[in-house]
Amino acid sequence: MPLRNINPLKTHTMETANLALILAFVGFGILIALAGTGSIMGTAAGAMATVGAVKKRPDAFGSFIVLSALPGTQGLYGFAGFFILQEFVGPEMTLLQGAGILGGGIALGLAGLFSGIYQGKVCASGIDAIGSGNDVFGRTLILAVFPELYAIIAFAALFLIRGIL
């Protein structure tokens, strides 16, 4: 069989369409699973700290709830990322689109995972300090924004990837 000069990015065959779809769905799975896991772990860290701190300071329960819930945003970024990119998924999608969704899913998924975990640790430390009688709610919120920033940057990068697709 003679070799043909074929550009796989311009040739749309059933195989490339299937590969593109596979890449996209793996990307979506990574995106939602990792960002969601970061939120699960982060909110659980805050909730565990709340259980101990509320025994000492039941009046500060509202502050504990806010700090415990804060790492939940990473899972929301992952979910929103799916909606940003879903319009590209279909039988006519290109390999480049599938790879872009995979890359964006990995980037936001990992950023959401690690920022959620570490934001949860910051919030849990603040909850412990408030439970010990320290007035650090505002300072804890400010410090908790630092890990959140990187999830926001990854979310913004997903918009840039979308523009390329």
N, C-alpha and C positions, 0 to 999 in steps of 0.2 A: 504494500500500500504506500503510495508516494506521500511524503510529508507536505502538508500545506502550510502556508504562512497565515496563521489564524491568530488574531488578537482576542484572547479569552474575555477581555473586558468589553469588547464590542460585539462579540458573538453571543446571541441569546439562544441557548439550547435548553432542553428540559433539564439536563444535568446542572447547568449553571443556575437555573432558576431554583432547583431543589437545594443546591448548596447555599445560595443566597438566603433562602427561607430558613434553612437550618442555622446558619450563622446568626440571623436576626432573632430567631426564637431562643437560641442559646444566650445571646446578648440580653434579651429581655429577662430570661430566667436569672442570670447572674445579677442584673441590675436590681430586680425586685427582691431577690433572696438576700443578697449581701446588705443592701441598704436597710431592709426590714430587720435583718439580724442585728445590725448595729443599733437600731431603735429598741429592739427587744432587750438586748443586753444593757443598754444605757438606761432605759426606763426602769428595768429591774434593779439596777444598782441604786438608783434613787429611791425606789420603793423599799428596798431592804434597809437603807439608811433611815428612811422615814419611820419604819416600824420601831427602831430603837430610839429615835429622837422624840417621837410623839409621846413616849412614856414620860420624858422629862419636861417637855414643853407642848402640851396638847393645844395651847392657844396659838401655836405657830403652824398648825396643820395646813392652813391655806398656802403659806409660803412653801411648805414641803411639797405640796401637790404641784405647784408651778414648777419647782425645780425638778421634781421627778418626771414630769411630762415633757420637759424641754427636749430631751434626746429623741423624742418621738418624731421630730420633724424630718430626720434623715429617711425614715421609711416613706414619708409623704413625698420627699424629693424623688425617690425611686419610682413611686407610683405615678407621679406627674411626668417623669421622664418617659415612661411607657406611652403616655398620651401624646407627648411631643413627637415621638418617632413612629407611632403606629401607622400613620398615613402612608408610609413608604413600603409597608409589608403587603405583598400580594404576588400573584403569579407572574407579573411582568417586572418584578423588581430586579435590579442589577446586582452583580456580585459586589460592586463597590458599596451599594446601599446596605447589603447584608453585613459586610465587613465594618462599615461605619457604625451600624447599630451594635455590633459586637464590641467594637472598641469603646463606644460611648457607654455601653452597659458595664463593661469592666471598670472604666474610669469612675463613673458615678457610684457603682456598686461598692468598690473598694473605699472610695472617699466616704461614703455613707456608713460603711461598716466601722472604719476606724474612728471617724469623727463622732459617731454615736456612742461607741464604747468609751472614748476618752471624755466626751462631754458628760456622760453619765458619772464618770469618776469625779470630775470637777464638781458636779451638782451634789453627789453623795458627800463629798468633803464639806461642802457648804451646809448641807443639811445637818451633818454631825456637829459642825461648829455652832449653828443656830440652836441645836438641841442642847449644847453646853452653855448656852446663855450669851453667845456673841451675836452682835448685830451686824451680820455680814450678808444679808439677803441681796442687796443691791450690788455689792462687790462680786458676789458669786455669779449673779446674772451677767455682769460684764465679763468676767473671766470665762464663763461658759460659752460666750459668743466666739471666742477664739477658735476652738475646734469646729464650731458650726460654720465658720467662714469658709473652710476648705470644702465642705459639702456644697455650699452655695457656689463656690468657684467651679466645682465640677458640674453642677447643675447648669451654670452659665455656659460652660464649655459644650454641654450637650446641645444648646441652642446654636452654637457655632458649627458643630458637626452637622446639625440639621440643615443649616444654610448651605453646606457643601453638597449634601445629598440631593 
